[in-house]
Amino acid sequence: MKCPECGNKIIELDQKFCEKCGFDLSREEFKSELKLFDNLQKYYILTENYWKHGTGRIYNERGLIIGSIHKKKEGFKGRILIKDSDNNILAKITRKSLSMRHIHFLSDPTGNLIAKYKKKMVSNFRSIFYLEDHVGTRKYEAYGEFMDFKFNIKDITTEKIIAEFDKVERWKNEISSEILNLYDAYALKIKDTIIDKRMLLGFVLGSKYIIYDVF
């Protein structure tokens, strides 16, 4: 972690002031920046290597580690744990067994359903992923080039694009140079910051695991 003011490395997580410039690290806006699902978060950044192995860190656009992903194998089934920077589980992704429709579930740490992710075949060469909330209302669609990790997420009600997923180079003027130096880094850019970010991040991860079926 680095000081947001001068870039000096922060050694202790509970450090109150930057040793170089004196920046107040206890300021609420700085604390909020480290919260995985805070409204301030505009980017979630992953690398292809993490996606392939199912485990890795989640960065924001400033290069701060704000969370992590962990794949857990459980017999013929598996689950993905989404954790914050303090290693607390904030959400889980699981797969419906023996389903031809590739249905995945996003739930909170206690098992309460947040959303479902499903794959809709449009043709032999094109597919669309969509998200339903906990009561079964279809809310979002993801469409684009999924094998290349390049797609948009659209609000079905408003027809507006609420998030975009692509290589970080697309937003190189908005993202820290250290993130740009990561090998094959990809970014989820959130255009509607008030939206439920658990659903959006879960949607991206759920779509990826539907494609590769790594559970």
N, CA, C and O of each residue as an XYZ file, in Angstrom:
860
protein
N       0.842     -1.176      0.000
C       0.000      0.000      0.000
C       0.882      1.232      0.000
O       1.960      1.231      0.596
N       0.420      2.302     -0.678
C       1.199      3.532     -0.770
C       0.367      4.727     -0.340
O      -0.862      4.711     -0.407
N       1.065      5.758      0.100
C       0.401      6.999      0.483
C      -0.263      7.607     -0.749
O       0.390      7.745     -1.783
N      -1.552      7.977     -0.667
C      -2.237      8.551     -1.829
C      -1.753      9.955     -2.173
O      -2.051     10.470     -3.250
N      -1.008     10.571     -1.263
C      -0.543     11.936     -1.478
C       0.812     11.965     -2.174
O       0.981     12.671     -3.168
N       1.798     11.193     -1.653
C       3.164     11.270     -2.187
C       3.668      9.960     -2.773
O       4.708      9.939     -3.431
N       2.940      8.857     -2.542
C       3.355      7.575     -3.104
C       4.325      6.798     -2.243
O       4.779      5.726     -2.642
N       4.657      7.318     -1.059
C       5.571      6.615     -0.164
C       4.936      5.314      0.326
O       3.731      5.267      0.575
N       5.735      4.267      0.464
C       5.219      2.967      0.875
C       4.758      2.995      2.328
O       5.462      3.505      3.199
N       3.557      2.437      2.589
C       3.012      2.336      3.937
C       3.383      0.963      4.489
O       2.993     -0.059      3.925
N       4.125      0.936      5.574
C       4.627     -0.319      6.127
C       3.584     -1.015      6.987
O       3.357     -2.217      6.843
N       2.952     -0.265      7.878
C       2.001     -0.839      8.822
C       0.573     -0.537      8.392
O       0.273      0.588      7.992
N      -0.328     -1.545      8.471
C      -1.708     -1.345      8.069
C      -2.430     -0.357      8.982
O      -3.349      0.333      8.538
N      -2.026     -0.279     10.252
C      -2.671      0.630     11.192
C      -1.913      1.953     11.340
O      -2.162      2.715     12.273
N      -0.984      2.218     10.410
C      -0.216      3.457     10.435
C      -1.156      4.644     10.250
O      -2.014      4.623      9.367
N      -0.999      5.696     11.090
C      -1.936      6.817     11.067
C      -1.490      7.958     10.160
O      -2.325      8.682      9.618
N      -0.162      8.123      9.989
C       0.345      9.210      9.165
C       1.465      8.699      8.256
O       2.212      7.790      8.618
N       1.565      9.296      7.079
C       2.669      8.968      6.169
C       3.960      9.505      6.771
O       4.017     10.656      7.203
N       4.998      8.668      6.801
C       6.271      9.065      7.395
C       7.013     10.088      6.540
O       7.915     10.765      7.034
N       6.650     10.208      5.271
C       7.351     11.122      4.378
C       6.684     12.489      4.291
O       7.348     13.517      4.425
N       5.353     12.500      4.065
C       4.678     13.784      3.854
C       3.695     14.143      4.958
O       3.190     15.265      4.993
N       3.415     13.199      5.868
C       2.517     13.483      6.971
C       1.037     13.364      6.640
O       0.194     13.780      7.434
N       0.706     12.802      5.481
C      -0.706     12.653      5.104
C      -1.455     11.821      6.149
O      -0.952     10.804      6.626
N      -2.677     12.277      6.500
C      -3.498     11.603      7.505
C      -4.133     10.353      6.890
O      -5.105     10.451      6.141
N      -3.577      9.179      7.209
C      -4.068      7.932      6.642
C      -5.357      7.458      7.300
O      -5.953      6.476      6.855
N      -5.792      8.138      8.348
C      -7.036      7.759      9.016
C      -8.241      8.507      8.447
O      -9.370      8.290      8.888
N      -8.009      9.385      7.470
C      -9.108     10.137      6.869
C     -10.132      9.184      6.278
O      -9.779      8.178      5.663
N     -11.397      9.508      6.470
C     -12.485      8.606      6.103
C     -12.486      8.291      4.612
O     -12.783      7.163      4.217
N     -12.153      9.288      3.771
C     -12.171      9.036      2.333
C     -11.077      8.045      1.925
O     -11.241      7.293      0.965
N      -9.935      8.051      2.678
C      -8.880      7.090      2.384
C      -9.289      5.698      2.830
O      -9.023      4.719      2.134
N      -9.940      5.603      3.996
C     -10.441      4.318      4.470
C     -11.473      3.755      3.502
O     -11.484      2.557      3.218
N     -12.340      4.629      2.998
C     -13.375      4.185      2.062
C     -12.764      3.635      0.787
O     -13.300      2.706      0.184
N     -11.638      4.210      0.377
C     -10.985      3.768     -0.851
C     -10.517      2.320     -0.744
O     -10.374      1.630     -1.753
N     -10.281      1.866      0.487
C      -9.808      0.501      0.686
C     -10.950     -0.501      0.841
O     -10.707     -1.707      0.883
N     -12.186     -0.024      0.927
C     -13.327     -0.910      1.080
C     -13.731     -1.462     -0.281
O     -13.943     -0.708     -1.231
N     -13.835     -2.774     -0.363
C     -14.037     -3.436     -1.650
C     -15.298     -2.974     -2.358
O     -15.272     -2.728     -3.564
N     -16.400     -2.851     -1.633
C     -17.671     -2.519     -2.274
C     -18.151     -1.108     -1.938
O     -19.354     -0.847     -1.955
N     -17.233     -0.206     -1.637
C     -17.598      1.173     -1.354
C     -18.042      1.880     -2.647
O     -17.606      1.520     -3.741
N     -18.905      2.879     -2.506
C     -19.389      3.624     -3.660
C     -18.275      4.362     -4.394
O     -18.423      4.696     -5.569
N     -17.152      4.621     -3.704
C     -16.041      5.314     -4.347
C     -15.333      4.463     -5.391
O     -14.662      5.000     -6.273
N     -15.472      3.153     -5.303
C     -14.745      2.274     -6.233
C     -15.293      2.418     -7.650
O     -16.484      2.229     -7.900
N     -14.391      2.756     -8.568
C     -14.769      2.908     -9.974
C     -14.170      1.812    -10.854
O     -14.620      1.595    -11.979
N     -13.142      1.117    -10.331
C     -12.481      0.052    -11.087
C     -12.227     -1.143    -10.167
O     -11.935     -0.988     -8.981
N     -12.345     -2.338    -10.748
C     -11.835     -3.560    -10.124
C     -10.879     -4.174    -11.139
O     -11.264     -4.438    -12.278
N      -9.631     -4.402    -10.727
C      -8.604     -4.839    -11.666
C      -8.089     -6.215    -11.272
O      -7.726     -6.452    -10.120
N      -8.063     -7.121    -12.252
C      -7.604     -8.501    -12.084
C      -6.570     -8.788    -13.156
O      -6.391     -7.990    -14.076
N      -5.884     -9.924    -13.047
C      -4.996    -10.342    -14.124
C      -5.458    -11.680    -14.668
O      -6.114    -12.452    -13.969
N      -5.115    -11.949    -15.912
C      -5.545    -13.189    -16.556
C      -5.011    -14.401    -15.799
O      -5.689    -15.424    -15.706
N      -3.800    -14.291    -15.259
C      -3.222    -15.398    -14.507
C      -4.095    -15.755    -13.307
O      -4.303    -16.934    -13.018
N      -4.599    -14.758    -12.619
C      -5.468    -15.004    -11.475
C      -6.754    -15.679    -11.931
O      -7.267    -16.577    -11.264
N      -7.263    -15.241    -13.063
C      -8.514    -15.814    -13.568
C      -8.331    -17.291    -13.896
O      -9.209    -18.104    -13.608
N      -7.210    -17.637    -14.490
C      -6.985    -19.031    -14.886
C      -6.888    -19.941    -13.674
O      -7.387    -21.066    -13.700
N      -6.249    -19.464    -12.612
C      -6.041    -20.305    -11.440
C      -7.110    -20.112    -10.374
O      -7.177    -20.887     -9.419
N      -7.947    -19.088    -10.523
C      -9.056    -18.907     -9.607
C      -8.697    -18.249     -8.289
O      -9.547    -18.152     -7.404
N      -7.466    -17.797     -8.133
C      -7.051    -17.161     -6.896
C      -6.171    -15.960     -7.214
O      -5.295    -16.042     -8.074
N      -6.397    -14.858     -6.531
C      -5.563    -13.689     -6.763
C      -6.106    -12.449     -6.089
O      -7.107    -12.502     -5.375
N      -5.439    -11.336     -6.319
C      -5.780    -10.079     -5.673
C      -6.684     -9.228     -6.562
O      -6.717     -9.380     -7.783
N      -7.415     -8.327     -5.904
C      -8.242     -7.342     -6.587
C      -7.662     -5.964     -6.260
O      -7.472     -5.625     -5.092
N      -7.381     -5.172     -7.306
C      -6.817     -3.840     -7.133
C      -7.848     -2.775     -7.522
O      -8.802     -3.052     -8.249
N      -7.632     -1.533     -7.015
C      -8.367     -0.412     -7.577
C      -7.444      0.327     -8.541
O      -6.310     -0.098     -8.760
N      -7.922      1.432     -9.119
C      -7.151      2.104    -10.163
C      -5.890      2.767     -9.637
O      -5.007      3.105    -10.426
N      -5.778      2.962     -8.328
C      -4.587      3.573     -7.745
C      -3.519      2.535     -7.410
O      -2.427      2.884     -6.961
N      -3.833      1.272     -7.629
C      -2.872      0.213     -7.349
C      -2.964     -0.341     -5.952
O      -2.114     -1.137     -5.551
N      -3.984      0.061     -5.187
C      -4.167     -0.456     -3.835
C      -4.878     -1.796     -3.881
O      -5.808     -1.980     -4.666
N      -4.452     -2.728     -3.052
C      -5.114     -4.026     -2.951
C      -6.351     -3.855     -2.078
O      -6.244     -3.515     -0.900
N      -7.523     -4.091     -2.657
C      -8.774     -3.881     -1.924
C      -9.533     -5.190     -1.689
O     -10.582     -5.191     -1.044
N      -9.011     -6.294     -2.205
C      -9.678     -7.569     -1.996
C      -8.943     -8.709     -2.658
O      -7.844     -8.534     -3.186
N      -9.561     -9.890     -2.627
C      -8.941    -11.075     -3.218
C     -10.007    -12.080     -3.622
O     -11.152    -12.008     -3.176
N      -9.610    -13.021     -4.476
C     -10.486    -14.081     -4.969
C      -9.847    -15.416     -4.609
O      -8.636    -15.587     -4.752
N     -10.647    -16.346     -4.150
C     -10.124    -17.658     -3.757
C     -11.051    -18.752     -4.279
O     -12.248    -18.757     -3.994
N     -10.482    -19.674     -5.045
C     -11.263    -20.813     -5.535
C     -11.112    -21.974     -4.565
O      -9.998    -22.334     -4.185
N     -12.224    -22.550     -4.170
C     -12.227    -23.692     -3.259
C     -12.852    -24.885     -3.963
O     -13.982    -24.804     -4.445
N     -12.122    -25.990     -4.023
C     -12.638    -27.206     -4.635
C     -13.291    -28.061     -3.563
O     -12.699    -28.308     -2.512
N     -14.521    -28.516     -3.829
C     -15.259    -29.333     -2.864
C     -15.897    -30.506     -3.589
O     -17.050    -30.421     -4.010
N     -15.151    -31.612     -3.741
C     -15.662    -32.769     -4.470
C     -15.892    -32.430     -5.930
O     -14.989    -31.937     -6.608
N     -17.106    -32.694     -6.421
C     -17.435    -32.379     -7.806
C     -17.902    -30.930     -7.950
O     -18.130    -30.449     -9.060
N     -18.037    -30.254     -6.838
C     -18.486    -28.873     -6.866
C     -17.346    -27.969     -6.389
O     -16.294    -28.445     -5.961
N     -17.576    -26.679     -6.470
C     -16.586    -25.735     -5.989
C     -17.253    -24.418     -5.674
O     -18.454    -24.245     -5.884
N     -16.470    -23.502     -5.173
C     -17.005    -22.187     -4.875
C     -15.895    -21.162     -4.996
O     -14.714    -21.483     -4.860
N     -16.286    -19.936     -5.250
C     -15.366    -18.815     -5.308
C     -15.673    -17.903     -4.140
O     -16.818    -17.489     -3.956
N     -14.658    -17.585     -3.345
C     -14.822    -16.675     -2.226
C     -14.275    -15.305     -2.618
O     -13.160    -15.199     -3.128
N     -15.057    -14.268     -2.382
C     -14.616    -12.897     -2.609
C     -14.369    -12.270     -1.241
O     -15.283    -12.158     -0.424
N     -13.111    -11.860     -1.000
C     -12.732    -11.340      0.319
C     -12.275     -9.893      0.214
O     -11.825     -9.441     -0.839
N     -12.399     -9.166      1.343
C     -11.876     -7.809      1.391
C     -10.397     -7.828      1.754
O      -9.801     -8.896      1.887
N      -9.806     -6.652      1.912
C      -8.364     -6.575      2.171
C      -7.989     -7.069      3.563
O      -6.812     -7.300      3.839
N      -8.977     -7.233      4.442
C      -8.730     -7.788      5.778
C      -9.014     -9.286      5.841
O      -9.053     -9.873      6.922
N      -9.213     -9.896      4.674
C      -9.441    -11.342      4.546
C     -10.818    -11.788      5.050
O     -11.017    -12.965      5.353
N     -11.766    -10.848      5.140
C     -13.139    -11.200      5.496
C     -13.901    -11.622      4.247
O     -13.796    -10.967      3.210
N     -14.659    -12.696      4.328
C     -15.462    -13.145      3.194
C     -16.673    -12.226      3.054
O     -17.456    -12.071      3.991
N     -16.821    -11.614      1.868
C     -17.948    -10.717      1.617
C     -19.000    -11.340      0.719
O     -20.165    -10.946      0.768
N     -18.608    -12.311     -0.104
C     -19.559    -12.948     -1.009
C     -18.998    -14.281     -1.488
O     -17.791    -14.517     -1.434
N     -19.899    -15.154     -1.961
C     -19.513    -16.467     -2.473
C     -20.214    -16.720     -3.805
O     -21.351    -16.300     -4.016
N     -19.517    -17.411     -4.691
C     -20.112    -17.853     -5.956
C     -20.083    -19.375     -5.977
O     -19.030    -19.981     -5.777
N     -21.232    -19.991     -6.217
C     -21.332    -21.450     -6.315
C     -22.057    -21.818     -7.600
O     -22.719    -20.979     -8.211
N     -21.930    -23.074     -8.006
C     -22.548    -23.534     -9.246
C     -23.656    -24.527     -8.953
O     -23.547    -25.343     -8.038
N     -24.725    -24.455     -9.736
C     -25.803    -25.426     -9.626
C     -25.345    -26.738    -10.255
O     -24.903    -26.764    -11.403
N     -25.456    -27.819     -9.498
C     -24.995    -29.123     -9.981
C     -25.864    -29.642    -11.113
O     -27.079    -29.445    -11.121
N     -25.221    -30.315    -12.077
C     -25.916    -31.001    -13.171
C     -26.862    -30.079    -13.917
O     -27.978    -30.474    -14.253
N     -26.432    -28.865    -14.177
C     -27.265    -27.914    -14.906
C     -26.696    -27.689    -16.296
O     -25.516    -27.373    -16.444
N     -27.536    -27.852    -17.323
C     -27.108    -27.615    -18.696
C     -27.099    -26.123    -19.033
O     -26.537    -25.713    -20.048
N     -27.727    -25.314    -18.173
C     -27.827    -23.886    -18.452
C     -26.704    -23.091    -17.787
O     -26.678    -21.864    -17.891
N     -25.784    -23.762    -17.113
C     -24.653    -23.089    -16.483
C     -25.134    -21.995    -15.535
O     -24.885    -20.814    -15.778
N     -25.812    -22.370    -14.474
C     -26.332    -21.421    -13.504
C     -25.381    -21.318    -12.316
O     -24.978    -22.327    -11.737
N     -25.029    -20.082    -11.963
C     -24.197    -19.829    -10.804
C     -24.927    -18.904     -9.842
O     -25.739    -18.076    -10.256
N     -24.632    -19.052     -8.558
C     -25.298    -18.284     -7.530
C     -24.296    -17.388     -6.810
O     -23.175    -17.806     -6.518
N     -24.708    -16.153     -6.525
C     -23.937    -15.246     -5.687
C     -24.688    -15.093     -4.377
O     -25.868    -14.743     -4.375
N     -24.012    -15.354     -3.259
C     -24.652    -15.252     -1.949
C     -23.753    -14.493     -0.986
O     -22.562    -14.318     -1.242
N     -24.332    -14.042      0.128
C     -23.543    -13.370      1.149
C     -22.857    -14.421      2.024
O     -23.098    -15.612      1.829
N     -22.017    -14.025      2.975
C     -21.264    -15.012      3.784
C     -22.134    -16.000      4.560
O     -21.685    -17.101      4.876
N     -23.374    -15.617      4.869
C     -24.260    -16.509      5.618
C     -25.115    -17.386      4.718
O     -25.911    -18.187      5.209
N     -24.960    -17.243      3.397
C     -25.687    -18.098      2.465
C     -26.935    -17.497      1.869
O     -27.616    -18.166      1.091
N     -27.270    -16.243      2.205
C     -28.446    -15.593      1.621
C     -28.187    -15.247      0.160
O     -27.157    -14.658     -0.170
N     -29.118    -15.612     -0.710
C     -28.958    -15.389     -2.147
C     -28.988    -13.905     -2.481
O     -29.866    -13.171     -2.028
N     -28.006    -13.471     -3.286
C     -27.959    -12.100     -3.784
C     -28.397    -12.051     -5.243
O     -29.179    -11.187     -5.638
N     -27.876    -12.999     -6.046
C     -28.188    -12.997     -7.472
C     -27.870    -14.356     -8.088
O     -27.167    -15.175     -7.496
N     -28.413    -14.580     -9.307
C     -28.098    -15.752    -10.117
C     -27.512    -15.277    -11.436
O     -27.909    -14.240    -11.967
N     -26.548    -16.058    -11.967
C     -25.965    -15.776    -13.264
C     -26.279    -16.946    -14.191
O     -26.083    -18.107    -13.833
N     -26.771    -16.621    -15.390
C     -27.142    -17.667    -16.328
C     -26.588    -17.352    -17.716
O     -26.317    -16.201    -18.057
N     -26.431    -18.408    -18.495
C     -25.943    -18.267    -19.857
C     -27.086    -18.535    -20.827
O     -27.774    -19.551    -20.725
N     -27.281    -17.620    -21.762
C     -28.326    -17.758    -22.775
C     -27.659    -17.918    -24.136
O     -26.918    -17.040    -24.580
N     -27.923    -19.032    -24.789
C     -27.354    -19.270    -26.116
C     -28.156    -18.511    -27.162
O     -29.357    -18.739    -27.314
N     -27.502    -17.618    -27.878
C     -28.143    -16.884    -28.967
C     -27.949    -17.627    -30.276
O     -28.860    -17.698    -31.101
N     -26.763    -18.179    -30.465
C     -26.448    -19.001    -31.634
C     -25.305    -19.911    -31.240
O     -24.874    -19.906    -30.087
N     -24.812    -20.686    -32.180
C     -23.690    -21.579    -31.902
C     -22.392    -20.810    -31.651
O     -21.442    -21.350    -31.086
N     -22.362    -19.533    -32.079
C     -21.122    -18.775    -32.005
C     -21.222    -17.569    -31.067
O     -20.234    -16.864    -30.863
N     -22.399    -17.328    -30.500
C     -22.580    -16.146    -29.674
C     -23.458    -16.478    -28.473
O     -24.424    -17.231    -28.596
N     -23.134    -15.931    -27.343
C     -23.928    -16.160    -26.144
C     -24.045    -14.870    -25.362
O     -23.243    -13.951    -25.528
N     -25.051    -14.811    -24.510
C     -25.274    -13.672    -23.629
C     -25.410    -14.202    -22.209
O     -26.043    -15.232    -21.979
N     -24.816    -13.497    -21.268
C     -24.976    -13.840    -19.861
C     -25.925    -12.834    -19.232
O     -25.879    -11.647    -19.555
N     -26.772    -13.296    -18.349
C     -27.655    -12.359    -17.681
C     -27.721    -12.656    -16.195
O     -27.433    -13.764    -15.742
N     -28.111    -11.625    -15.449
C     -28.166    -11.691    -13.998
C     -29.598    -11.497    -13.529
O     -30.305    -10.604    -13.996
N     -30.016    -12.351    -12.595
C     -31.302    -12.193    -11.923
C     -31.053    -11.866    -10.459
O     -30.104    -12.380     -9.866
N     -31.890    -11.019     -9.868
C     -31.746    -10.751     -8.443
C     -32.315    -11.904     -7.627
O     -32.713    -12.923     -8.191
N     -32.357    -11.756     -6.315
C     -32.719    -12.867     -5.435
C     -34.174    -13.306     -5.579
O     -34.533    -14.401     -5.145
N     -35.027    -12.454     -6.191
C     -36.439    -12.848     -6.380
C     -36.720    -13.294     -7.816
O     -37.868    -13.573     -8.163
N     -35.680    -13.363     -8.651
C     -35.840    -13.877    -10.004
C     -36.063    -12.836    -11.071
O     -36.355    -13.192    -12.212
N     -35.938    -11.551    -10.744
C     -36.102    -10.483    -11.738
C     -34.818    -10.313    -12.538
O     -33.747    -10.104    -11.968
N     -34.926    -10.400    -13.846
C     -33.742    -10.236    -14.686
C     -33.339     -8.767    -14.706
O     -34.143     -7.910    -15.073
N     -32.098     -8.466    -14.315
C     -31.658     -7.077    -14.163
C     -30.603     -6.649    -15.173
O     -30.720     -5.584    -15.779
N     -29.556     -7.486    -15.359
C     -28.442     -7.084    -16.203
C     -28.137     -8.139    -17.267
O     -28.395     -9.329    -17.087
N     -27.578     -7.660    -18.383
C     -27.073     -8.544    -19.435
C     -25.620     -8.201    -19.717
O     -25.230     -7.034    -19.688
N     -24.829     -9.220    -19.988
C     -23.445     -9.027    -20.412
C     -23.305     -9.563    -21.833
O     -23.716    -10.686    -22.127
N     -22.721     -8.748    -22.710
C     -22.568     -9.166    -24.102
C     -21.239     -8.637    -24.641
O     -20.772     -7.571    -24.241
N     -20.646     -9.395    -25.546
C     -19.373     -8.989    -26.129
C     -18.526    -10.191    -26.473
O     -19.053    -11.249    -26.818
N     -17.211    -10.037    -26.380
C     -16.256    -11.086    -26.728
C     -15.737    -11.713    -25.436
O     -14.708    -11.295    -24.907
N     -16.455    -12.717    -24.933
C     -16.141    -13.273    -23.616
C     -14.814    -14.020    -23.596
O     -14.099    -13.969    -22.595
N     -14.475    -14.700    -24.663
C     -13.219    -15.443    -24.685
C     -12.010    -14.511    -24.644
O     -10.927    -14.907    -24.213
N     -12.203    -13.270    -25.096
C     -11.133    -12.276    -25.057
C     -11.271    -11.341    -23.859
O     -10.543    -10.355    -23.751
N     -12.208    -11.653    -22.958
C     -12.448    -10.824    -21.771
C     -12.720     -9.366    -22.167
O     -12.092     -8.443    -21.649
N     -13.654     -9.181    -23.080
C     -14.017     -7.834    -23.527
C     -15.527     -7.793    -23.708
O     -16.060     -8.299    -24.695
N     -16.211     -7.185    -22.744
C     -17.665     -7.152    -22.832
C     -18.233     -6.001    -22.007
O     -17.541     -5.413    -21.176
N     -19.504     -5.692    -22.253
C     -20.223     -4.655    -21.527
C     -21.322     -5.283    -20.698
O     -21.803     -6.374    -21.006
N     -21.717     -4.586    -19.639
C     -22.852     -5.004    -18.822
C     -23.919     -3.924    -18.924
O     -23.646     -2.747    -18.689
N     -25.140     -4.330    -19.278
C     -26.232     -3.391    -19.537
C     -27.360     -3.589    -18.541
O     -27.710     -4.718    -18.198
N     -27.923     -2.485    -18.082
C     -29.135     -2.521    -17.266
C     -30.311     -2.780    -18.200
O     -30.569     -1.983    -19.101
N     -31.017     -3.869    -17.999
C     -32.095     -4.254    -18.917
C     -33.236     -3.245    -18.891
O     -33.859     -2.997    -19.923
N     -33.518     -2.663    -17.737
C     -34.632     -1.719    -17.613
C     -34.360     -0.410    -18.333
O     -35.222      0.093    -19.055
N     -33.166      0.149    -18.144
C     -32.852      1.461    -18.724
C     -32.148      1.359    -20.075
O     -32.048      2.352    -20.796
N     -31.654      0.155    -20.428
C     -30.887     -0.063    -21.660
C     -29.545      0.679    -21.645
O     -28.929      0.858    -22.695
N     -29.094      1.105    -20.480
C     -27.830      1.822    -20.373
C     -26.698      0.868    -19.981
O     -26.907     -0.079    -19.224
N     -25.500      1.130    -20.505
C     -24.318      0.368    -20.109
C     -23.859      0.867    -18.749
O     -23.548      2.048    -18.596
N     -23.811     -0.021    -17.757
C     -23.442      0.366    -16.403
C     -22.014     -0.033    -16.047
O     -21.470      0.436    -15.047
N     -21.403     -0.895    -16.859
C     -20.020     -1.312    -16.594
C     -19.401     -1.862    -17.865
O     -20.100     -2.363    -18.745
N     -18.084     -1.763    -17.949
C     -17.340     -2.264    -19.105
C     -16.153     -3.077    -18.604
O     -15.551     -2.752    -17.581
N     -15.825     -4.134    -19.335
C     -14.681     -4.965    -18.965
C     -13.760     -5.099    -20.157
O     -14.193     -5.444    -21.256
N     -12.474     -4.821    -19.932
C     -11.511     -4.847    -21.032
C     -10.107     -4.814    -20.437
O      -9.957     -4.745    -19.217
N      -9.071     -4.861    -21.284
C      -7.695     -4.726    -20.818
C      -7.474     -3.326    -20.247
O      -8.083     -2.355    -20.698
N      -6.595     -3.237    -19.248
C      -6.397     -1.956    -18.572
C      -5.857     -0.886    -19.506
O      -6.043      0.304    -19.248
N      -5.185     -1.288    -20.598
C      -4.628     -0.307    -21.523
C      -5.693      0.616    -22.088
O      -5.394      1.738    -22.498
N      -6.930      0.148    -22.111
C      -8.019      0.977    -22.630
C      -8.213      2.231    -21.789
O      -8.653      3.264    -22.293
N      -7.879      2.136    -20.492
C      -8.054      3.276    -19.589
C      -6.713      3.693    -18.998
O      -6.631      4.031    -17.817
N      -5.672      3.669    -19.808
C      -4.310      3.908    -19.315
C      -4.125      5.299    -18.720
O      -3.224      5.506    -17.908
N      -4.974      6.263    -19.116
C      -4.859      7.612    -18.566
C      -5.566      7.760    -17.224
O      -5.465      8.804    -16.580
N      -6.283      6.716    -16.800
C      -7.049      6.782    -15.553
C      -6.533      5.812    -14.496
O      -6.991      5.838    -13.353
N      -5.597      4.968    -14.864
C      -5.146      3.891    -13.983
C      -3.662      4.040    -13.672
O      -2.886      4.461    -14.529
N      -3.267      3.698    -12.450
C      -1.880      3.790    -12.013
C      -0.943      3.034    -12.948
O      -1.286      1.966    -13.456
N       0.230      3.592    -13.165
C       1.209      2.964    -14.053
C       1.662      1.606    -13.516
O       2.028      0.724    -14.293
N       1.639      1.434    -12.195
C       2.028      0.146    -11.620
C       1.047     -0.947    -12.013
O       1.447     -2.086    -12.252
N      -0.227     -0.610    -12.081
C      -1.235     -1.570    -12.528
C      -1.028     -1.898    -13.995
O      -1.173     -3.050    -14.407
N      -0.690     -0.889    -14.783
C      -0.466     -1.111    -16.215
C       0.708     -2.052    -16.450
O       0.774     -2.718    -17.483
N       1.631     -2.111    -15.501
C       2.800     -2.980    -15.647
C       2.516     -4.432    -15.277
O       3.337     -5.307    -15.551
N       1.367     -4.701    -14.659
C       1.016     -6.079    -14.345
C       0.771     -6.851    -15.632
O       0.239     -6.307    -16.599
N       1.160     -8.118    -15.639
C       1.018     -8.932    -16.840
C      -0.446     -9.243    -17.111
O      -1.140     -9.768    -16.241
N      -0.924     -8.921    -18.320
C      -2.289     -9.203    -18.741
C      -3.324     -8.786    -17.713
O      -4.146     -9.597    -17.287
N      -3.284     -7.522    -17.313
C      -4.262     -7.019    -16.353
C      -5.532     -6.572    -17.071
O      -5.481     -5.989    -18.154
N      -6.668     -6.857    -16.443
C      -7.977     -6.486    -16.987
C      -8.724     -5.662    -15.961
O      -8.538     -5.836    -14.757
N      -9.579     -4.758    -16.444
C     -10.286     -3.858    -15.538
C     -11.787     -3.889    -15.789
O     -12.246     -3.893    -16.932
N     -12.538     -3.910    -14.697
C     -13.978     -3.692    -14.736
C     -14.199     -2.233    -14.374
O     -13.974     -1.839    -13.230
N     -14.639     -1.425    -15.335
C     -14.922     -0.012    -15.083
C     -16.408      0.132    -14.796
O     -17.250     -0.272    -15.599
N     -16.721      0.711    -13.642
C     -18.111      0.873    -13.228
C     -18.559      2.284    -13.568
O     -17.982      3.258    -13.084
N     -19.583      2.393    -14.398
C     -20.059      3.696    -14.837
C     -21.178      4.224    -13.953
O     -21.434      5.428    -13.919
N     -21.841      3.325    -13.241
C     -22.890      3.721    -12.298
C     -22.405      3.338    -10.901
O     -22.522      2.180    -10.501
N     -21.865      4.299    -10.162
C     -21.201      3.985     -8.896
C     -22.177      3.631     -7.781
O     -21.757      3.100     -6.753
N     -23.467      3.910     -7.954
C     -24.446      3.612     -6.901
C     -24.919      2.160     -6.983
O     -25.537      1.652     -6.048
N     -24.628      1.500     -8.097
C     -25.103      0.131     -8.311
C     -24.486     -0.827     -7.290
O     -23.433     -0.533     -6.724
N     -25.134     -1.969     -7.053
C     -24.620     -2.985     -6.131
C     -23.361     -3.608     -6.728
O     -23.434     -4.368     -7.694
N     -22.216     -3.285     -6.151
C     -20.943     -3.731     -6.727
C     -20.674     -5.210     -6.495
O     -19.884     -5.815     -7.220
N     -21.312     -5.794     -5.504
C     -21.199     -7.241     -5.324
C     -21.750     -7.951     -6.551
O     -21.167     -8.920     -7.037
N     -22.889     -7.454     -7.049
C     -23.501     -8.067     -8.230
C     -22.609     -7.926     -9.452
O     -22.443     -8.877    -10.216
N     -22.028     -6.730     -9.642
C     -21.209     -6.498    -10.837
C     -19.933     -7.334    -10.815
O     -19.607     -7.995    -11.801
N     -19.211     -7.307     -9.700
C     -17.984     -8.097     -9.618
C     -18.306     -9.581     -9.698
O     -17.607    -10.339    -10.370
N     -19.361     -9.992     -9.012
C     -19.787    -11.388     -9.094
C     -20.203    -11.774    -10.491
O     -19.964    -12.902    -10.920
N     -20.828    -10.845    -11.216
C     -21.254    -11.098    -12.593
C     -20.052    -11.385    -13.482
O     -20.071    -12.319    -14.284
N     -19.007    -10.577    -13.336
C     -17.789    -10.772    -14.128
C     -17.143    -12.111    -13.805
O     -16.792    -12.872    -14.707
N     -16.988    -12.396    -12.523
C     -16.363    -13.657    -12.121
C     -17.233    -14.846    -12.488
O     -16.721    -15.872    -12.937
N     -18.547    -14.723    -12.303
C     -19.460    -15.809    -12.665
C     -19.441    -16.100    -14.146
O     -19.455    -17.264    -14.548
N     -19.409    -15.053    -14.974
C     -19.353    -15.243    -16.424
C     -18.069    -15.944    -16.835
O     -18.078    -16.812    -17.708
N     -16.968    -15.566    -16.206
C     -15.675    -16.183    -16.516
C     -15.697    -17.670    -16.206
O     -15.209    -18.477    -16.998
N     -16.256    -18.039    -15.065
C     -16.237    -19.445    -14.675
C     -17.264    -20.268    -15.446
O     -17.114    -21.482    -15.578
N     -18.298    -19.618    -15.953
C     -19.211    -20.314    -16.851
C     -18.492    -20.657    -18.148
O     -18.650    -21.755    -18.682
N     -17.695    -19.708    -18.656
C     -16.966    -19.936    -19.913
C     -15.986    -21.103    -19.773
O     -15.971    -22.009    -20.607
N     -15.177    -21.077    -18.727
C     -14.141    -22.084    -18.570
C     -14.576    -23.286    -17.756
O     -13.909    -24.321    -17.747
N     -15.722    -23.139    -17.061
C     -16.277    -24.263    -16.295
C     -15.213    -24.903    -15.399
O     -14.979    -26.110    -15.452
N     -14.564    -24.050    -14.562
C     -13.439    -24.544    -13.766
C     -13.881    -25.088    -12.400
O     -13.043    -25.569    -11.638
N     -15.146    -25.024    -12.085
C     -15.591    -25.497    -10.771
C     -15.416    -27.008    -10.669
O     -15.734    -27.599     -9.637
